[in-house]
Amino acid sequence: MYHRQKRGALGRAFPPTVQPQTIPASVGGVNALTSLVGMPPTDALYLWNAVPSEYGLRLRRGYREWANGAVGDVRTIVPYDAQSGVLSGDRLFAVTENGIYDYTAFNTTAPVQEVVFSDQSDGAGYGNWVNFTTDADDILVLFADERNGLYYYSGSDDAWGRPDGLGIFPEIIFPDATTIDDISFVTVHKQRVWLVKRGAPDGYYLPIDAIGGEAKKFNFGSQFNNGGTLRGLWSWTIDGGDGVDDFLVAISGGGNVLVYYGPDPSLPQWSLRGQWFIGQPPQSRRLTTEYGGDLYLLSSYGITSTRDLLNGVDYSDVKVGPSGKITRFVRADVNEDPTSWDWAMHIYPNDGFLQLITPYDPEYRKPRQYVQNLLTQSWGWWRDVPMICAANQEGEYYIGGPDGKVWIYDGTLDGTTLDGNVVGDPIEFGGLTSFQPYTVHAQYLRPGYIRAIGILGGAIALNIRAVFDYQFNTDILQPPPATRNQGAIWDIDLWDDSFWDFETSASSKPIGATGLGRTMAIGWRGSSEGGLTITAWDVMYQTGGLL
């Protein structure tokens, strides 16, 4: 019987027609900087809800309701740390346009309104806060918003009040016609309370360790070459060459950054150490966050490092800075909505991320926040989280949202409510890897299988698609949501129409792929109500002729 052998010329065996390739997970994060042709295989064009981590792409946690009942949207969360080691002394306050509410206890649905705001116009409830301990060891929270001025909370009195001399707090006496109603920002620098006047270039500072008394005025406006009012003041701790010390950073609405150094603004040692332009910041005063020995600043230039400014880095160059790989997106968002009060930056140490909160407008687009892994410095997005503000307390991350709701960031479901009417939805996620030629850029390839490799837990639904030749706007269909205890049977059920239920363990699943192109990316979309970390993709493909 004649048998045709798989031999070529000179009796040599034909090379295999199917070739394997392993693509690591996109731990480099979203890249909006590098050209599409030269982008590394570890970068991605977009990632949402499965963001870069140390081992791969990790699904973010869910959010569940902590408390509700306040009138209006929660625009600021104010944590109070009693510093006594007794958690019962800590407090959590939610601020809306109507006032300040006590949200300390889980399952609060009828919160006590501690402060009633008289002005509920645009900007009310958007504020900043700072902790301060007086020389009498009274631990306070100082809070100021855009419309209602300055308030204090005393843990020893368990009460809010104003520094007007009419209650438990001494009066602040200003050197001009300014009142505490005009104060829109408060900070502490070198044991002094500093205040910023709304709509002015002026700052005021109190005596050391004091929360009342005569305030002295300091005009920053003469140094604001690009104009604008004083947006805020921040204390920044660095080693300036003479040892570790605190610098005072001022930002103007026109985009000027000033760095001052010295023990007292009234002494000759007080000096201006640097002046820079970083582009116009958004209207919000929550423009900064301190990380390590650096202070990050938000503006139309993206996210700027104050330490880099001192070292002479030119931030007109999009490639530099903490947000370098996504600055194109950040710039566009800031320029599109510069008047929003929602802009803010936070760091959540327990999960190791920096978060940039963008304006909340669900009628215009899905809620979205930028998230950077602080170890890998890689970026992704959160999506579908109803977030207006956030704050840390006792290792937890609290999220302020619309309709008086505060959520806590934990669990594996999105949107579980206190009343039990909503159990919560599986967390949806998706992404698109960078495009790679696999062989040479001019040669066609045709995939046969794509295998997802990772660590899975709970129920997961997943749809994977091969995307060719830089068609990064290709829509990846969302599979039906995953539901626990409804697992499908392998080799019987369809992948895109079924649910796959796994214990938390290493796992890999092959998925059929079709199409033809010279470069290919892996697009994926799914949902999970358990843990998920994607570590790599295996691709089986065939190559064709040159073009």
N, C-alpha and C positions, 0 to 999 in steps of 0.2 A: 504494500500500500504506500502510495506516494505521500510524503509529509513535507510541507513547505516550512523550512526553518526560518526563524527571524534573524537572518544574516544579511549583511550588506556586502559591499565590495571587499574582496580579499578575505572573506569569511568573518569579518568583524561583526559583532552584535550591534543592532540598532540601539541608540540611546533611548531611555524611557521617554515617552511622550508626555507624561504627567509629572510635574515638578512641584515640590513642596517649598513653602516659605513660611517662616514664623515672624509675625509682626508684634513687637512689644506693645503693651498698652500705652496710651498717650499720656505718660507721666510728665512730659514736657508741657502739657497744658495747651490752652488755646493760643494760637500764634496768628496775629494779624499784622506781622511785621515782615517776615521772610517771604520771598517770592514763592509762588506755588510750585515751581519746578525744583527749587532748592530746599524745600522744607524737610526737616528731619523726620524719619518715620515715627519718632516718639512724640511728635507734636500733633495737634488737631486743629481743624477749622472751627469746630464748636463742640462744646461739652456742657450738658446741663443736668444737674442733680446727681450725676456720677462724676465726681471731681478728682483731680490728681491727689494721690496720697503716696505714702512711702512704698507700698507694695504694688500699686496699680491704680485703677480708677475705682474709687469707693463711693457707694451710694450714700448720700447725706441721710441724716436722721429725719424722722418725721416731726410733726408738731401737734400738740394736743392742747386743749383749752385749759388755762390755769384759773382764770377768773373773768367775770364780766359784770355788767350792770351800770357802768359809768355812762353818762350822757355825752355823746360825741365820739370821735375817733381818738384812739390813744396815740398821742403825738410825741410824748416823752415818757420814759420809765426812769424813776428815780429810786435807786436802792440806798438804804441807810444801814451802815455797819456800826453796831454799838461798840465794837472792839472790846467786848467784855468776855468773849469766849462763850457766851450764852446766846444761843440762836434766838431765844424768845425775845431778845431785845432788838433784833434786826427788824427792819420794815421795808416794804416794797410799795411804792406809790406810782399810780398811773395818772398822767396829766392829759386832759383833753382841753378843747377850747372853752369848756365850761368851768374847769377848776381842777383841783388835785384830790384824788381819791385813794383810800387805803386798800391796797390789793395784797396785803401781806399773806393772808390765809388762802390756802388752796381751796377751791370750790366756793369762793366768794361770788355771790350773785346779787347782793344788795349792799354795795360798799358804802362806807361812811365818806361823805364829801368833806374833806378837811378844809379846803379853801374854795371859795366861790369867786370866780373872776368877774370883774365888772366890765371888762372889754373883751368881747368874743369875736372881734373882727379878724381879718386875715392875719395869720401869724400867731394868734393866741394859742397857747399850749406848746408851741415849739420853743424849747428852752434848753439851757445847759445847767449842770449842777456840779458842785465840788464839795468834798468833805473838808471840814475845818475844825480844829480843836483849839479852844481858847486857853488863855493862861490859867483859867479857873478849872481846866480839865472838862469843860462842857463840850461834848462831841456834837457837831452840828452838820446839817446839810444846807448849803446855800444854793438857791435856785433863782434863775431869772428867765423870763420868756420875752417874746417880742412885743407884747402889748400891755402886760400887767405889772411889769417892774420886778422888784426884788423881794424874795421871801426867804425865811429861815425856818428850819425844823430843828427842834431841840429834843434829843432822846431822853434827857433827864426829866423834862416836862411833858414829853410825849405830846407836843403841840407845835403847830405852825404859827408863825407870826411875821410881822414886818419890823424892820429896824427904824421905827418911827418914834420910839420912846413912849408909846401909849400902851404897850403890852409888856411882854417879858424880855424884849430886846431893846438895847439902848438906841438912841437916835443917831443917824448919820447926818452930819452937818456939812453941806456942800458949800464951796466958796463962791458959787454963783446961783443962778435961778434953777439949777438942776434939782430934781426931787427923785425919790426912789422909784416913782412911777416911770421915770425916763430911762431906768437902767435895763439893758437888754442882754447883758453878758456879765458873768462873774467868774473870777479865777483866784487862785492863791499862788503867790510867788514870794519866796523867802520870808515866810511867816506873815506876809501882808495880804490882805484882801484887796484885789484890784477890780474895779468896776468899769464897764464900757457904757457910754451914753448912746442911746438910739439916735441914728441920723446925724452923728457928729464924729469928728476925728479925735475926740477927747477920751482920756482915761483918768480915773481917780483912784488913789490908793489911801488906805487907812494906816494908822499906826500899827506897829508890830504886835501880833497876837490880839488885836482888837477887832470887834465886829461893829463898833460904833465910834462916835467921836468925830473930830474934824478930818474931813477928806481933803487931800491935796490934789490939784489938777495937773495933768501932764498932757500937753498937746502933741500928738504924733503927726498932725497934718502937715507940718512944715517939711517932713521927710517923705511924704507921699507924692512922688514925682508924677505918678499916673493918676492921681486924684482918688476920689472915693472916700467914704467914711471908714472909721475904724471898725473892722468886722469882728475882731476878737484878739485876746491875749492868751498866750500859753507859756507855761514854765517848762523849760527843756533842760534836762540834766545831762551834761557831757563833760569830758576832760578837755578844757580849752587851752591846755598848755601849762597852766598853773595849778593843775590838780582838778579833781572833780568839783564842778560847781554848777549853779543854776543860771541859765540865760533866759531872758524874757523875749518871746517872739511875738511880733505884732504883724497882722495882715490887714491890708486895706481892701476896700471894695474894688479898687482899680488894679489890684494884683501885685502891689508892692509888699515885700517881706522885709521886716527890720528885725535885727537881732541886737539886743542890748545886754550889757554886762555891768555889774556893780552892786554894791551893798544897799545903796539908797539913792533914789532918783534926785535927791536934793544935794548930794555930795559930788565933788569933782571927779571921784573915781567912776561915777556912772558914765558910760560911754556907748556909742553906737559901734558895734563890731562889724556890721555888714548890712548891705542893702541890695536887694535883688528884685527882679520882675519875673513872675511865674505865670502870667496870663490871668485873665479875670476869673475869680472864684465864683461859684454859685451863691445865691442869696443866703442860703443856710449858714449858720454860724458853727455847725458841727463839722468843721472842715479838716480836723486833724486827728491823728491817733499816734501815741508814742509806742515804739517797739524797740526794745533793747536800748541802745544808745542813740536812737534816731527819732526824729519827729517827721511824720509823713503829712503832706499838705495836698489838698485837692483843689484843682483849678482847671481852666481850659487847656493847660499843658498836660493834663493827666494827674498822676500822683507824683509829687516831688519829694525828694529826700532833703531835709534841711542840712544834714551832714554833707551831702554832695554839694550843696550850694556853698558851704564854707570851704570845700575843697576845689572850687572853681569849675564844677561841671556845668556845661551849657545845656539848659533844659529846653531850649528851642529845638534841640535835636530829639526827634521822636523816639530814637532807639534807646535812650538812657532812662534811668529811674526805675522804681519798683514796679511800675505798670508798663514797662517798655514794650512787651509783646502784645499788649492789648490797648495801648494808648490811643490807637486810631478809633477804637470803639468808645473809650471813655471820653475822649475829646468830643466826638460827635454827640454823645448823650448830654454832656454838660452844656454844649453850645445849643442843643435843641431845647433844653428846659432849664435855663440858668436861674429862673425866678422861683423855683420850687424850694420850699423849706425842708423837704424830706431828705435831701442829701446828707449823708453821714458816713463816718468810718468807725468801725469797732474791731477789737481783737477778742477772740474767745480762746483763752489759753488751753482749756481742757480738750478742745478738738483741734487746736493748732492751726487756726485760720484767721486771716484778716478779711473783713467783709466791708464792701462798699455798697451802701444802701442807695438805690436809685428812686426817683419819684414814683409814688404809688398811684397808678391811673389804670385800673383794670379795664375800663371801657376803651382805652387806646391800645393797650398791649398786655400780655400776661405779666404778672409781677416777676421782676428779675433783679437779682443782686449779684455783683461780682464777688468771687471768693478766691483768695490766694492761700495755698498751703505754705505755711511759714518755714517749713523745712526744705521743701523742694523749690520754693519760689514760683510755682506754676499756678496758672489761673484757670478757673472754670466759672460756671454760673449756677446759682440756685434759680429755680423757677417754680411758680405756682404757690409761693409762700406769701400770705397776705401781710406784708411787713411795711410798717411806716417808721418804726424805731426799734431799738433793741438795747439791752443792758445785761451785764453779768452780775450775779450775786450767788455767793456760797457755791461756786462751781457750776451753776446752772446758767443757761442762756435764755432770756425772756424776750419775747417778740410782741411789740405793740401793734395792733391792727385796727381796722375800721370797726365801727359799731360798739365801741367800748370794750373790746376783747383783748386780753393778754394771753398769749400762747407760751408754752414751754417747749424748748427744742429737745425732744427725746422720743424714743420709741421707733416703730417701723411703719406707722400709718400717718397720713396727713388729714388733719381736720377733725379729730375726735372731740366731741363736745361734752360739756359737763352734764347736760340733761339726758345724755344717752340716745338722743334722737339720731345722731350721726356717729357710727362706730369708727369711721375713718376709712380713707381710701388708700389703696396701694400707692407707693411713690412712683411716679412716672419719671423716666430718664431717657437720655438719648445722646448721640454724638456722631461725629464724622471724623475719621482719621485723616491724616495728610495723604495726598496722592503720591503713589510710588510707581515707577516703571517696572520694577521687579527684575527685568533683564536689561535691555537698552530702551531708550525713550522712543525709538522709532519702530519698535517691534510690537505686534499685536499680542495680546494675551486673552485667554478665555478661562475664567474660573469654573471649577466643578463643585468644590465644597469650600465652605468657610467654617472653621471650628472655633467657637468661643471657649477660652480657657480661663478659669477663675475659681473663686470660692463663693459658694452659694449657700443661702439659708432661707427657709420658708418657701413660699410659692413665688414663682417668677414666670412672667410671660415675656418673650423676646422675639423681635423681628430683625433680621439682618439682611442687608442688601449690598451687592457690589455696585459701586458708583464709578463711572468712567470719565476720564478726560476732563477733569475740573468742573463737572456739573454739580457744584456744591450746593445748589439750590434744589436739588432733587428731594422730593418729599418721601420720607420714610413713614409708612403707615404705622399707626399705633395699634398693637394687637389688643384683643380683649383683655380686661384687667385680670390679674392673677388673683385666685381665691384659695385660701388654705384648705387642705383636705379635699381638693378636687383635682388631684393629679391625673395626668393623661398616661396612656400606655404607649411605650416606645414601639415603633414599627407599625402601629395601628392608627394612632391619632395624628392629625396634621399639626406641624409645629406652630404655624401662625394662628391657628384657630383653637389651640388647646392650652392647658395649664400644666406646668411642670413643677413638681413639688419635691424639694430636696432638703435633707438635713444640712447644717453648716459643715461643709467639707469641700475638699478640692474636687472639681468636676470639669468635664469638657463635653461639648455636644456639637456634632457636625450638622451643618445646615446646607442644603443645596443652594448653589448660586449660578446665575446665568448672565449672559451679556458678553460684549467684546469691546476692547479698547486698548490703547497704548499705555495708559496709566490707570491705576485703580485705587480707590479708597474704600474703606469699610464704613458703611452707614448703619446705625443700629438705633433701635428704639424699643422700649419695653416698660414694664412696671413690676414692682416687687413689694411684698409685704414682709420681707425678711432681709437679712444681710446680703450684700453683693459686693464683690471686688473682682473686677476684670483685670487679669494679669497679662493676657496675650491673645493673639489670633493666629490660628494656623490656616493657611490658604493652599489648596491644591489647584493647579492651573496648567494649561497647555499654551505654548507659544506658537505664533504663526509667522508669516513672512514680513519683510520690511516694507515700509511705505515712506 
